[in-house]
């Protein structure tokens, strides 16, 4: 049988615990959220608390904080608009699937498509994705799309080099351009005197030394880095001033206005580094495109 004193002590401890639970529930579960909600309604804070939403013609069309695509039904870029950077969020700028590609600097070798499998496109490395995007953007905006470590046909310039001896010693016996599937012509004819072969789907190149080739591309490509790489969230609403400048001529031509007129709108929505030293300068894509529609409506 439990002594009366022990039972009373247990009841007092239980009552104290229940009182603390009630107090913290009221303070942290009701009062604190209510206070923060009221503070968020203060002029100057309400817009941010509501998600920094942007309206056009009375309708919500997006947020300053979440990027979106400006493409047609087939996924093709609409030339009258500035384009956002690539996105790995779902099928692209899906706010319910925020994510990065999770590919890093060592992702340079592709998995070549199997010709025996219908519609097999293989798996592109990060390097090949960057090379392909740079080539496509270069053609779209009439600039040099070449980049270091990229082939002229837009894949990673990577060789598998096989040696006669162990540990990559001895003479070179074989060289394969691993990202260029046969019957493609390799980007190099010879490597250190040895003919370069095209890659074959399913072939094992693990014994070869993987060697990226820089090539003759400029050290500072005309296509900026954010034009060919996705952000960590996949929802970046902004692009670099360099990428915006690259797009100005096509936007101006499509809308039948001058580059100076487009540039003036870009400068209006350009932000510098936070506090003068954090991050980089950037341009909000949605805001610029909405400003274009207001000032210079597009007519096909």
PyMOL commands that set and color helices and strands:
alter all, ss='L'
color gray80, all
select helices_A, chain A and resi 4-40+46-49+126-140+166-168+225-227+241-255+259-268+285-295
alter helices_A, ss='H'
color red, helices_A
select strands_A, chain A and resi 53-56+59-63+158-163+172-181+190-191+194-199+209-212+238-239+270-271+282-284
alter strands_A, ss='S'
color yellow, strands_A
deselect
rebuild
show_as cartoon
